[in-house]
Amino acid sequence: MLRVSFTGRSELVAPEEVVPGRDTPITGHGPHLVLGTPIIPPFPEGYEQIVVGRAASGARRASLLAGTGRVHDCGRLRPTYEEVCSGRTGHAEVVLAVFDPARTSYDEMLRVFWEGHDPTQGMRQGNDVGTQYRSAGYWHDARQRDAVLSSRDMFQEDLTRAGYGQVTTEIAEAGPFFYAEPYHQQDLAANPNGICGLGGTGVSCPAPAAAASD
């Protein structure tokens, strides 16, 4: 039986406490359970990527494990799910979404991200407490950076009016990310009767175009 020690850390691990890394990638990833498409690169030409963290109540909702520069500077490579849950890697549980910009937009993906969770909780999401559960948005270029910062600021205004506190979402340049073990992938698709306790605030995130026309 898999045994994971959930530490519920409220601060990122210090560099001297980071567990050793590994060079060997985690393998065995099958296709997307719903679409039948590969979940590992290469992805179709012209498609875009978004990497966000909004971990759900209950384990095994995320697709990837991503890290911050602080941890990468310590040489941290390819963590296991158990190691991430120990709070000693500094990584966050995140999802990589690959999408066709001809059918949807990065701004729309951000709207779904913001509205789907409470980004004001710090190092937690609901009953899931720890640095790995922090809200996060990792950008790949200047356009994505500007978009996520702008959407955060607009959403903050509406959250404040609704009585919520400051957004604590970590927004940073996307560094290396590492696929979690296959058993940690696509949990709701693999277990359709499972329960996802994640909930949003009920506050709508304004679209940039709508906000600009006000």
Disulfide bonds with the S-S distance in Angstrom:
none
